[in-house]
Amino acid sequence: MSTITAGQENSHPIEIYYENYGVGSPVVLLAAYPLSSASWEKQVPALLAAGHRVIAYDRRGFGRSSRPSQGYDFDTLASDLNILLTTLNLTDVSLVGDSMGAGEVIRYFGKYGSKRVRKAVFISTMGPFWLKAEDNLEGWDKSVFDGLKASMQQDRPATLRGILNNAHNFDVLGGKLVSEQAIENFWNVAVDASPIAAVKCFDAWIEDLRQDIPHIDVPTLILHADESDRVLPPAVSSHRMIKLIKDCKFVEFKDAPHNIQWTHADRVNEELVSFLQ
């Protein structure tokens, strides 16, 4: 079991679990909430076949990483990513973030710049700012996020199942592009995560990433569904992101759900491998 130490709580180390495959140009994969590095099972073989070294890790509180009571803000999560890159001495790396993982990559650029980074990929991206404010009328009311937190605290297993169903448009695509067994597998991973992390991550979702995005100065790819994405519609996320990144390619997936890396894995892999070559 490979881990790095990203701090401590109550004298106990906070360990971040990662998996490290292959040789070649390094690609680091950051998973969506509420999943783990296992969510990349359809991408890892394609990236290895293309000659990449692939590193996938579990966000603190999820998967096989430690479960501290704090540190679920984007500053701390970006610091965990930086510790991973520096500990493994990774340079000329491609960062691939899915949904919340994209938010961590965006904050990484804002805090640490691009000196270690070759390219960036955002899948079903979060950002630039999800909370409605006077200067961000496209955002959503805070009551939406407060409701999610309350629902998670009241019945976490049911709330997670609802999130996963929406992430796959299961009422439409169930039995076609995603099986009941796949949803059950995702749910098993999600419900096994820290209950504290499951709630506190919602606070990161409403962090303002607009000041971080201008620091993304490497070639960037954004893959996103159209308005069929029920979790992060592109109108409030990727469509705004592409206006703020200078060197950015955008690929839209028609009639697709939020988790395109599972339901549309072949096309995601094709775009990913082509961009990173």
Order of alpha helices (4+ residues) and beta strands (2+ residues): beta-beta-beta-alpha-beta-alpha-beta-alpha-beta-alpha-alpha-alpha-alpha-alpha-beta-alpha-beta-alpha-alpha
